[in-house]
Amino acid sequence: MNAVNPKKLLLSKWTAVRVVDKQKHFLVSDVILPELPDEKVEWVEIEAVYSGQKRRIAWAQLRDKSIWRQGWQ
């Protein structure tokens, strides 16, 4: 399991284990903050480095090593 702190996600680099829409390298471009400050972060927006396509995913998915690797590999 990747050790990921939601407060340090912004601009972190990720590599998809399986290619997603011909994209492999991603950057966390936005951390979606909850409406109430005492709630936990649930979503992040990732941006494909090559195409600039953006998508929203649950930040906890980044902890799954079968889907994501931390850094660009």
PDB file of N, CA, C and O in Angstrom:
ATOM      1  N   MET A   1       0.843  -1.179   0.000  1.00  0.00           N
ATOM      2  CA  MET A   1       0.000   0.000   0.000  1.00  0.00           C
ATOM      3  C   MET A   1       0.889   1.245   0.000  1.00  0.00           C
ATOM      4  O   MET A   1       1.823   1.343   0.797  1.00  0.00           O
ATOM      5  N   ASN A   2       0.601   2.188  -0.888  1.00  0.00           N
ATOM      6  CA  ASN A   2       1.339   3.445  -0.943  1.00  0.00           C
ATOM      7  C   ASN A   2       0.983   4.290   0.277  1.00  0.00           C
ATOM      8  O   ASN A   2      -0.191   4.404   0.627  1.00  0.00           O
ATOM      9  N   ALA A   3       1.978   4.879   0.923  1.00  0.00           N
ATOM     10  CA  ALA A   3       1.721   5.778   2.042  1.00  0.00           C
ATOM     11  C   ALA A   3       1.399   7.148   1.465  1.00  0.00           C
ATOM     12  O   ALA A   3       2.275   7.815   0.914  1.00  0.00           O
ATOM     13  N   VAL A   4       0.147   7.568   1.591  1.00  0.00           N
ATOM     14  CA  VAL A   4      -0.295   8.811   0.978  1.00  0.00           C
ATOM     15  C   VAL A   4      -1.013   9.658   2.009  1.00  0.00           C
ATOM     16  O   VAL A   4      -1.967   9.203   2.639  1.00  0.00           O
ATOM     17  N   ASN A   5      -0.563  10.872   2.181  1.00  0.00           N
ATOM     18  CA  ASN A   5      -1.231  11.818   3.055  1.00  0.00           C
ATOM     19  C   ASN A   5      -2.013  12.783   2.172  1.00  0.00           C
ATOM     20  O   ASN A   5      -1.417  13.429   1.310  1.00  0.00           O
ATOM     21  N   PRO A   6      -3.340  12.906   2.359  1.00  0.00           N
ATOM     22  CA  PRO A   6      -4.133  13.771   1.476  1.00  0.00           C
ATOM     23  C   PRO A   6      -3.701  15.232   1.496  1.00  0.00           C
ATOM     24  O   PRO A   6      -3.975  15.964   0.545  1.00  0.00           O
ATOM     25  N   LYS A   7      -3.026  15.674   2.567  1.00  0.00           N
ATOM     26  CA  LYS A   7      -2.582  17.064   2.634  1.00  0.00           C
ATOM     27  C   LYS A   7      -1.358  17.317   1.757  1.00  0.00           C
ATOM     28  O   LYS A   7      -1.035  18.468   1.462  1.00  0.00           O
ATOM     29  N   LYS A   8      -0.675  16.254   1.340  1.00  0.00           N
ATOM     30  CA  LYS A   8       0.537  16.399   0.526  1.00  0.00           C
ATOM     31  C   LYS A   8       0.343  15.892  -0.896  1.00  0.00           C
ATOM     32  O   LYS A   8       1.318  15.639  -1.603  1.00  0.00           O
ATOM     33  N   LEU A   9      -0.907  15.741  -1.320  1.00  0.00           N
ATOM     34  CA  LEU A   9      -1.190  15.197  -2.638  1.00  0.00           C
ATOM     35  C   LEU A   9      -0.980  16.184  -3.777  1.00  0.00           C
ATOM     36  O   LEU A   9      -0.555  15.790  -4.863  1.00  0.00           O
ATOM     37  N   LEU A  10      -1.268  17.448  -3.550  1.00  0.00           N
ATOM     38  CA  LEU A  10      -1.236  18.437  -4.627  1.00  0.00           C
ATOM     39  C   LEU A  10       0.111  18.435  -5.339  1.00  0.00           C
ATOM     40  O   LEU A  10       1.162  18.560  -4.710  1.00  0.00           O
ATOM     41  N   LEU A  11       0.062  18.292  -6.660  1.00  0.00           N
ATOM     42  CA  LEU A  11       1.214  18.260  -7.563  1.00  0.00           C
ATOM     43  C   LEU A  11       2.097  17.025  -7.407  1.00  0.00           C
ATOM     44  O   LEU A  11       3.220  16.993  -7.912  1.00  0.00           O
ATOM     45  N   SER A  12       1.585  15.997  -6.699  1.00  0.00           N
ATOM     46  CA  SER A  12       2.351  14.752  -6.611  1.00  0.00           C
ATOM     47  C   SER A  12       2.245  14.002  -7.938  1.00  0.00           C
ATOM     48  O   SER A  12       1.273  14.159  -8.677  1.00  0.00           O
ATOM     49  N   LYS A  13       3.252  13.190  -8.226  1.00  0.00           N
ATOM     50  CA  LYS A  13       3.365  12.488  -9.510  1.00  0.00           C
ATOM     51  C   LYS A  13       2.990  11.020  -9.324  1.00  0.00           C
ATOM     52  O   LYS A  13       3.333  10.397  -8.318  1.00  0.00           O
ATOM     53  N   TRP A  14       2.268  10.472 -10.330  1.00  0.00           N
ATOM     54  CA  TRP A  14       1.794   9.097 -10.263  1.00  0.00           C
ATOM     55  C   TRP A  14       1.917   8.413 -11.616  1.00  0.00           C
ATOM     56  O   TRP A  14       1.781   9.044 -12.663  1.00  0.00           O
ATOM     57  N   THR A  15       2.177   7.107 -11.574  1.00  0.00           N
ATOM     58  CA  THR A  15       2.232   6.287 -12.776  1.00  0.00           C
ATOM     59  C   THR A  15       1.141   5.232 -12.676  1.00  0.00           C
ATOM     60  O   THR A  15       1.051   4.512 -11.682  1.00  0.00           O
ATOM     61  N   ALA A  16       0.310   5.144 -13.716  1.00  0.00           N
ATOM     62  CA  ALA A  16      -0.725   4.124 -13.758  1.00  0.00           C
ATOM     63  C   ALA A  16      -0.080   2.780 -14.069  1.00  0.00           C
ATOM     64  O   ALA A  16       0.748   2.687 -14.975  1.00  0.00           O
ATOM     65  N   VAL A  17      -0.449   1.736 -13.329  1.00  0.00           N
ATOM     66  CA  VAL A  17       0.082   0.399 -13.586  1.00  0.00           C
ATOM     67  C   VAL A  17      -0.396  -0.069 -14.950  1.00  0.00           C
ATOM     68  O   VAL A  17       0.377  -0.638 -15.720  1.00  0.00           O
ATOM     69  N   ARG A  18      -1.670   0.168 -15.252  1.00  0.00           N
ATOM     70  CA  ARG A  18      -2.220  -0.125 -16.581  1.00  0.00           C
ATOM     71  C   ARG A  18      -2.467   1.204 -17.282  1.00  0.00           C
ATOM     72  O   ARG A  18      -2.951   2.154 -16.667  1.00  0.00           O
ATOM     73  N   VAL A  19      -2.143   1.267 -18.533  1.00  0.00           N
ATOM     74  CA  VAL A  19      -2.329   2.495 -19.314  1.00  0.00           C
ATOM     75  C   VAL A  19      -3.805   2.869 -19.328  1.00  0.00           C
ATOM     76  O   VAL A  19      -4.664   2.019 -19.561  1.00  0.00           O
ATOM     77  N   VAL A  20      -4.103   4.157 -19.074  1.00  0.00           N
ATOM     78  CA  VAL A  20      -5.469   4.670 -19.032  1.00  0.00           C
ATOM     79  C   VAL A  20      -5.647   5.629 -20.204  1.00  0.00           C
ATOM     80  O   VAL A  20      -5.042   6.700 -20.221  1.00  0.00           O
ATOM     81  N   ASP A  21      -6.473   5.257 -21.187  1.00  0.00           N
ATOM     82  CA  ASP A  21      -6.700   6.097 -22.372  1.00  0.00           C
ATOM     83  C   ASP A  21      -5.383   6.551 -23.008  1.00  0.00           C
ATOM     84  O   ASP A  21      -5.217   7.725 -23.341  1.00  0.00           O
ATOM     85  N   LYS A  22      -4.463   5.619 -23.171  1.00  0.00           N
ATOM     86  CA  LYS A  22      -3.145   5.869 -23.754  1.00  0.00           C
ATOM     87  C   LYS A  22      -2.286   6.804 -22.911  1.00  0.00           C
ATOM     88  O   LYS A  22      -1.330   7.397 -23.411  1.00  0.00           O
ATOM     89  N   GLN A  23      -2.626   6.935 -21.636  1.00  0.00           N
ATOM     90  CA  GLN A  23      -1.875   7.791 -20.720  1.00  0.00           C
ATOM     91  C   GLN A  23      -1.311   6.934 -19.593  1.00  0.00           C
ATOM     92  O   GLN A  23      -1.958   5.992 -19.135  1.00  0.00           O
ATOM     93  N   LYS A  24      -0.119   7.263 -19.157  1.00  0.00           N
ATOM     94  CA  LYS A  24       0.521   6.504 -18.095  1.00  0.00           C
ATOM     95  C   LYS A  24       0.956   7.392 -16.927  1.00  0.00           C
ATOM     96  O   LYS A  24       0.905   6.961 -15.775  1.00  0.00           O
ATOM     97  N   HIS A  25       1.384   8.625 -17.212  1.00  0.00           N
ATOM     98  CA  HIS A  25       1.900   9.512 -16.175  1.00  0.00           C
ATOM     99  C   HIS A  25       0.886  10.603 -15.851  1.00  0.00           C
ATOM    100  O   HIS A  25       0.329  11.249 -16.739  1.00  0.00           O
ATOM    101  N   PHE A  26       0.668  10.786 -14.558  1.00  0.00           N
ATOM    102  CA  PHE A  26      -0.345  11.731 -14.087  1.00  0.00           C
ATOM    103  C   PHE A  26       0.203  12.591 -12.960  1.00  0.00           C
ATOM    104  O   PHE A  26       1.166  12.234 -12.282  1.00  0.00           O
ATOM    105  N   LEU A  27      -0.444  13.735 -12.785  1.00  0.00           N
ATOM    106  CA  LEU A  27      -0.109  14.694 -11.743  1.00  0.00           C
ATOM    107  C   LEU A  27      -1.404  15.020 -11.014  1.00  0.00           C
ATOM    108  O   LEU A  27      -2.439  15.191 -11.656  1.00  0.00           O
ATOM    109  N   VAL A  28      -1.371  15.109  -9.690  1.00  0.00           N
ATOM    110  CA  VAL A  28      -2.563  15.535  -8.954  1.00  0.00           C
ATOM    111  C   VAL A  28      -2.662  17.043  -9.117  1.00  0.00           C
ATOM    112  O   VAL A  28      -1.850  17.789  -8.569  1.00  0.00           O
ATOM    113  N   SER A  29      -3.662  17.490  -9.876  1.00  0.00           N
ATOM    114  CA  SER A  29      -3.788  18.909 -10.190  1.00  0.00           C
ATOM    115  C   SER A  29      -4.685  19.651  -9.218  1.00  0.00           C
ATOM    116  O   SER A  29      -4.618  20.877  -9.133  1.00  0.00           O
ATOM    117  N   ASP A  30      -5.534  18.926  -8.475  1.00  0.00           N
ATOM    118  CA  ASP A  30      -6.433  19.587  -7.528  1.00  0.00           C
ATOM    119  C   ASP A  30      -6.858  18.584  -6.467  1.00  0.00           C
ATOM    120  O   ASP A  30      -7.108  17.417  -6.767  1.00  0.00           O
ATOM    121  N   VAL A  31      -6.936  19.044  -5.230  1.00  0.00           N
ATOM    122  CA  VAL A  31      -7.483  18.258  -4.133  1.00  0.00           C
ATOM    123  C   VAL A  31      -8.853  18.849  -3.838  1.00  0.00           C
ATOM    124  O   VAL A  31      -8.963  20.022  -3.479  1.00  0.00           O
ATOM    125  N   ILE A  32      -9.903  18.035  -3.988  1.00  0.00           N
ATOM    126  CA  ILE A  32     -11.266  18.508  -3.791  1.00  0.00           C
ATOM    127  C   ILE A  32     -11.557  18.497  -2.292  1.00  0.00           C
ATOM    128  O   ILE A  32     -11.664  17.436  -1.678  1.00  0.00           O
ATOM    129  N   LEU A  33     -11.681  19.681  -1.717  1.00  0.00           N
ATOM    130  CA  LEU A  33     -11.909  19.795  -0.277  1.00  0.00           C
ATOM    131  C   LEU A  33     -13.389  19.593   0.039  1.00  0.00           C
ATOM    132  O   LEU A  33     -14.249  20.020  -0.731  1.00  0.00           O
ATOM    133  N   PRO A  34     -13.695  18.945   1.170  1.00  0.00           N
ATOM    134  CA  PRO A  34     -15.098  18.745   1.552  1.00  0.00           C
ATOM    135  C   PRO A  34     -15.736  20.066   1.961  1.00  0.00           C
ATOM    136  O   PRO A  34     -15.049  21.036   2.279  1.00  0.00           O
ATOM    137  N   GLU A  35     -17.070  20.080   1.946  1.00  0.00           N
ATOM    138  CA  GLU A  35     -17.790  21.300   2.317  1.00  0.00           C
ATOM    139  C   GLU A  35     -17.571  21.671   3.777  1.00  0.00           C
ATOM    140  O   GLU A  35     -17.433  22.848   4.111  1.00  0.00           O
ATOM    141  N   LEU A  36     -17.538  20.676   4.635  1.00  0.00           N
ATOM    142  CA  LEU A  36     -17.316  20.926   6.064  1.00  0.00           C
ATOM    143  C   LEU A  36     -15.851  20.680   6.396  1.00  0.00           C
ATOM    144  O   LEU A  36     -15.288  19.663   5.989  1.00  0.00           O
ATOM    145  N   PRO A  37     -15.232  21.590   7.123  1.00  0.00           N
ATOM    146  CA  PRO A  37     -13.787  21.464   7.387  1.00  0.00           C
ATOM    147  C   PRO A  37     -13.392  20.248   8.224  1.00  0.00           C
ATOM    148  O   PRO A  37     -12.231  19.840   8.180  1.00  0.00           O
ATOM    149  N   ASP A  38     -14.312  19.658   8.981  1.00  0.00           N
ATOM    150  CA  ASP A  38     -13.957  18.513   9.815  1.00  0.00           C
ATOM    151  C   ASP A  38     -14.097  17.181   9.074  1.00  0.00           C
ATOM    152  O   ASP A  38     -13.785  16.130   9.633  1.00  0.00           O
ATOM    153  N   GLU A  39     -14.560  17.215   7.828  1.00  0.00           N
ATOM    154  CA  GLU A  39     -14.671  16.005   7.025  1.00  0.00           C
ATOM    155  C   GLU A  39     -13.349  15.716   6.312  1.00  0.00           C
ATOM    156  O   GLU A  39     -12.523  16.610   6.126  1.00  0.00           O
ATOM    157  N   LYS A  40     -13.165  14.471   5.921  1.00  0.00           N
ATOM    158  CA  LYS A  40     -11.926  14.059   5.264  1.00  0.00           C
ATOM    159  C   LYS A  40     -11.994  14.310   3.761  1.00  0.00           C
ATOM    160  O   LYS A  40     -13.071  14.319   3.166  1.00  0.00           O
ATOM    161  N   VAL A  41     -10.832  14.510   3.166  1.00  0.00           N
ATOM    162  CA  VAL A  41     -10.717  14.646   1.719  1.00  0.00           C
ATOM    163  C   VAL A  41     -11.071  13.300   1.096  1.00  0.00           C
ATOM    164  O   VAL A  41     -10.561  12.265   1.524  1.00  0.00           O
ATOM    165  N   GLU A  42     -11.943  13.309   0.085  1.00  0.00           N
ATOM    166  CA  GLU A  42     -12.330  12.063  -0.576  1.00  0.00           C
ATOM    167  C   GLU A  42     -11.917  12.017  -2.042  1.00  0.00           C
ATOM    168  O   GLU A  42     -11.699  10.931  -2.579  1.00  0.00           O
ATOM    169  N   TRP A  43     -11.805  13.163  -2.698  1.00  0.00           N
ATOM    170  CA  TRP A  43     -11.583  13.205  -4.143  1.00  0.00           C
ATOM    171  C   TRP A  43     -10.380  14.057  -4.508  1.00  0.00           C
ATOM    172  O   TRP A  43     -10.063  15.042  -3.842  1.00  0.00           O
ATOM    173  N   VAL A  44      -9.723  13.653  -5.580  1.00  0.00           N
ATOM    174  CA  VAL A  44      -8.661  14.457  -6.178  1.00  0.00           C
ATOM    175  C   VAL A  44      -8.885  14.488  -7.684  1.00  0.00           C
ATOM    176  O   VAL A  44      -9.549  13.618  -8.247  1.00  0.00           O
ATOM    177  N   GLU A  45      -8.326  15.493  -8.315  1.00  0.00           N
ATOM    178  CA  GLU A  45      -8.370  15.577  -9.768  1.00  0.00           C
ATOM    179  C   GLU A  45      -6.966  15.295 -10.274  1.00  0.00           C
ATOM    180  O   GLU A  45      -6.003  15.945  -9.865  1.00  0.00           O
ATOM    181  N   ILE A  46      -6.858  14.310 -11.177  1.00  0.00           N
ATOM    182  CA  ILE A  46      -5.555  13.999 -11.751  1.00  0.00           C
ATOM    183  C   ILE A  46      -5.535  14.453 -13.203  1.00  0.00           C
ATOM    184  O   ILE A  46      -6.550  14.430 -13.900  1.00  0.00           O
ATOM    185  N   GLU A  47      -4.358  14.863 -13.632  1.00  0.00           N
ATOM    186  CA  GLU A  47      -4.183  15.357 -15.001  1.00  0.00           C
ATOM    187  C   GLU A  47      -3.115  14.531 -15.700  1.00  0.00           C
ATOM    188  O   GLU A  47      -2.019  14.341 -15.174  1.00  0.00           O
ATOM    189  N   ALA A  48      -3.445  14.044 -16.887  1.00  0.00           N
ATOM    190  CA  ALA A  48      -2.471  13.304 -17.682  1.00  0.00           C
ATOM    191  C   ALA A  48      -1.394  14.274 -18.150  1.00  0.00           C
ATOM    192  O   ALA A  48      -1.702  15.347 -18.670  1.00  0.00           O
ATOM    193  N   VAL A  49      -0.154  13.905 -17.968  1.00  0.00           N
ATOM    194  CA  VAL A  49       0.961  14.785 -18.307  1.00  0.00           C
ATOM    195  C   VAL A  49       1.023  15.054 -19.809  1.00  0.00           C
ATOM    196  O   VAL A  49       1.236  16.193 -20.226  1.00  0.00           O
ATOM    197  N   TYR A  50       0.842  14.025 -20.615  1.00  0.00           N
ATOM    198  CA  TYR A  50       1.002  14.174 -22.059  1.00  0.00           C
ATOM    199  C   TYR A  50      -0.150  14.932 -22.709  1.00  0.00           C
ATOM    200  O   TYR A  50       0.081  15.854 -23.491  1.00  0.00           O
ATOM    201  N   SER A  51      -1.389  14.553 -22.393  1.00  0.00           N
ATOM    202  CA  SER A  51      -2.546  15.147 -23.080  1.00  0.00           C
ATOM    203  C   SER A  51      -3.215  16.277 -22.315  1.00  0.00           C
ATOM    204  O   SER A  51      -3.918  17.093 -22.911  1.00  0.00           O
ATOM    205  N   GLY A  52      -3.008  16.338 -21.006  1.00  0.00           N
ATOM    206  CA  GLY A  52      -3.676  17.361 -20.201  1.00  0.00           C
ATOM    207  C   GLY A  52      -5.103  16.986 -19.818  1.00  0.00           C
ATOM    208  O   GLY A  52      -5.803  17.787 -19.198  1.00  0.00           O
ATOM    209  N   GLN A  53      -5.548  15.772 -20.180  1.00  0.00           N
ATOM    210  CA  GLN A  53      -6.887  15.336 -19.797  1.00  0.00           C
ATOM    211  C   GLN A  53      -6.978  15.231 -18.284  1.00  0.00           C
ATOM    212  O   GLN A  53      -6.045  14.783 -17.617  1.00  0.00           O
ATOM    213  N   LYS A  54      -8.134  15.658 -17.751  1.00  0.00           N
ATOM    214  CA  LYS A  54      -8.339  15.609 -16.308  1.00  0.00           C
ATOM    215  C   LYS A  54      -9.469  14.645 -15.978  1.00  0.00           C
ATOM    216  O   LYS A  54     -10.417  14.474 -16.745  1.00  0.00           O
ATOM    217  N   ARG A  55      -9.338  14.020 -14.810  1.00  0.00           N
ATOM    218  CA  ARG A  55     -10.398  13.146 -14.311  1.00  0.00           C
ATOM    219  C   ARG A  55     -10.400  13.183 -12.792  1.00  0.00           C
ATOM    220  O   ARG A  55      -9.371  13.434 -12.166  1.00  0.00           O
ATOM    221  N   ARG A  56     -11.551  12.933 -12.211  1.00  0.00           N
ATOM    222  CA  ARG A  56     -11.690  12.929 -10.755  1.00  0.00           C
ATOM    223  C   ARG A  56     -11.702  11.483 -10.280  1.00  0.00           C
ATOM    224  O   ARG A  56     -12.423  10.641 -10.816  1.00  0.00           O
ATOM    225  N   ILE A  57     -10.885  11.210  -9.257  1.00  0.00           N
ATOM    226  CA  ILE A  57     -10.852   9.868  -8.670  1.00  0.00           C
ATOM    227  C   ILE A  57     -10.870   9.998  -7.149  1.00  0.00           C
ATOM    228  O   ILE A  57     -10.569  11.061  -6.607  1.00  0.00           O
ATOM    229  N   ALA A  58     -11.219   8.926  -6.476  1.00  0.00           N
ATOM    230  CA  ALA A  58     -11.139   8.892  -5.016  1.00  0.00           C
ATOM    231  C   ALA A  58      -9.657   8.865  -4.635  1.00  0.00           C
ATOM    232  O   ALA A  58      -8.898   8.056  -5.168  1.00  0.00           O
ATOM    233  N   TRP A  59      -9.249   9.725  -3.738  1.00  0.00           N
ATOM    234  CA  TRP A  59      -7.819   9.810  -3.417  1.00  0.00           C
ATOM    235  C   TRP A  59      -7.308   8.507  -2.830  1.00  0.00           C
ATOM    236  O   TRP A  59      -6.126   8.193  -2.969  1.00  0.00           O
ATOM    237  N   ALA A  60      -8.173   7.743  -2.176  1.00  0.00           N
ATOM    238  CA  ALA A  60      -7.748   6.481  -1.579  1.00  0.00           C
ATOM    239  C   ALA A  60      -7.314   5.468  -2.640  1.00  0.00           C
ATOM    240  O   ALA A  60      -6.574   4.539  -2.321  1.00  0.00           O
ATOM    241  N   GLN A  61      -7.754   5.621  -3.891  1.00  0.00           N
ATOM    242  CA  GLN A  61      -7.313   4.721  -4.967  1.00  0.00           C
ATOM    243  C   GLN A  61      -5.803   4.799  -5.165  1.00  0.00           C
ATOM    244  O   GLN A  61      -5.177   3.817  -5.562  1.00  0.00           O
ATOM    245  N   LEU A  62      -5.224   5.951  -4.892  1.00  0.00           N
ATOM    246  CA  LEU A  62      -3.785   6.123  -5.076  1.00  0.00           C
ATOM    247  C   LEU A  62      -2.982   5.242  -4.124  1.00  0.00           C
ATOM    248  O   LEU A  62      -1.793   5.009  -4.343  1.00  0.00           O
ATOM    249  N   ARG A  63      -3.625   4.759  -3.075  1.00  0.00           N
ATOM    250  CA  ARG A  63      -2.945   3.889  -2.107  1.00  0.00           C
ATOM    251  C   ARG A  63      -2.833   2.451  -2.599  1.00  0.00           C
ATOM    252  O   ARG A  63      -2.079   1.662  -2.030  1.00  0.00           O
ATOM    253  N   ASP A  64      -3.568   2.103  -3.640  1.00  0.00           N
ATOM    254  CA  ASP A  64      -3.591   0.739  -4.155  1.00  0.00           C
ATOM    255  C   ASP A  64      -2.456   0.536  -5.167  1.00  0.00           C
ATOM    256  O   ASP A  64      -2.498   1.085  -6.268  1.00  0.00           O
ATOM    257  N   LYS A  65      -1.447  -0.251  -4.791  1.00  0.00           N
ATOM    258  CA  LYS A  65      -0.281  -0.464  -5.658  1.00  0.00           C
ATOM    259  C   LYS A  65      -0.597  -1.267  -6.911  1.00  0.00           C
ATOM    260  O   LYS A  65       0.213  -1.302  -7.837  1.00  0.00           O
ATOM    261  N   SER A  66      -1.757  -1.914  -6.958  1.00  0.00           N
ATOM    262  CA  SER A  66      -2.114  -2.646  -8.165  1.00  0.00           C
ATOM    263  C   SER A  66      -2.674  -1.710  -9.231  1.00  0.00           C
ATOM    264  O   SER A  66      -2.848  -2.111 -10.382  1.00  0.00           O
ATOM    265  N   ILE A  67      -2.960  -0.449  -8.848  1.00  0.00           N
ATOM    266  CA  ILE A  67      -3.495   0.549  -9.789  1.00  0.00           C
ATOM    267  C   ILE A  67      -2.494   1.662 -10.037  1.00  0.00           C
ATOM    268  O   ILE A  67      -2.303   2.069 -11.183  1.00  0.00           O
ATOM    269  N   TRP A  68      -1.847   2.165  -8.989  1.00  0.00           N
ATOM    270  CA  TRP A  68      -0.961   3.334  -9.090  1.00  0.00           C
ATOM    271  C   TRP A  68       0.391   3.082  -8.443  1.00  0.00           C
ATOM    272  O   TRP A  68       0.496   2.353  -7.457  1.00  0.00           O
ATOM    273  N   ARG A  69       1.414   3.688  -9.006  1.00  0.00           N
ATOM    274  CA  ARG A  69       2.764   3.729  -8.423  1.00  0.00           C
ATOM    275  C   ARG A  69       3.115   5.193  -8.183  1.00  0.00           C
ATOM    276  O   ARG A  69       2.878   6.042  -9.042  1.00  0.00           O
ATOM    277  N   GLN A  70       3.673   5.483  -7.029  1.00  0.00           N
ATOM    278  CA  GLN A  70       4.038   6.855  -6.710  1.00  0.00           C
ATOM    279  C   GLN A  70       5.275   7.238  -7.499  1.00  0.00           C
ATOM    280  O   GLN A  70       6.225   6.460  -7.592  1.00  0.00           O
ATOM    281  N   GLY A  71       5.266   8.439  -8.067  1.00  0.00           N
ATOM    282  CA  GLY A  71       6.374   8.911  -8.897  1.00  0.00           C
ATOM    283  C   GLY A  71       6.168   8.524 -10.351  1.00  0.00           C
ATOM    284  O   GLY A  71       5.190   7.854 -10.685  1.00  0.00           O
ATOM    285  N   TRP A  72       7.079   8.939 -11.214  1.00  0.00           N
ATOM    286  CA  TRP A  72       7.017   8.588 -12.633  1.00  0.00           C
ATOM    287  C   TRP A  72       8.025   7.497 -12.900  1.00  0.00           C
ATOM    288  O   TRP A  72       9.219   7.658 -12.651  1.00  0.00           O
ATOM    289  N   GLN A  73       7.538   6.394 -13.406  1.00  0.00           N
ATOM    290  CA  GLN A  73       8.410   5.243 -13.632  1.00  0.00           C
ATOM    291  C   GLN A  73       8.337   4.798 -15.056  1.00  0.00           C
ATOM    292  O   GLN A  73       9.005   3.837 -15.438  1.00  0.00           O
TER     293      GLN A  73
END
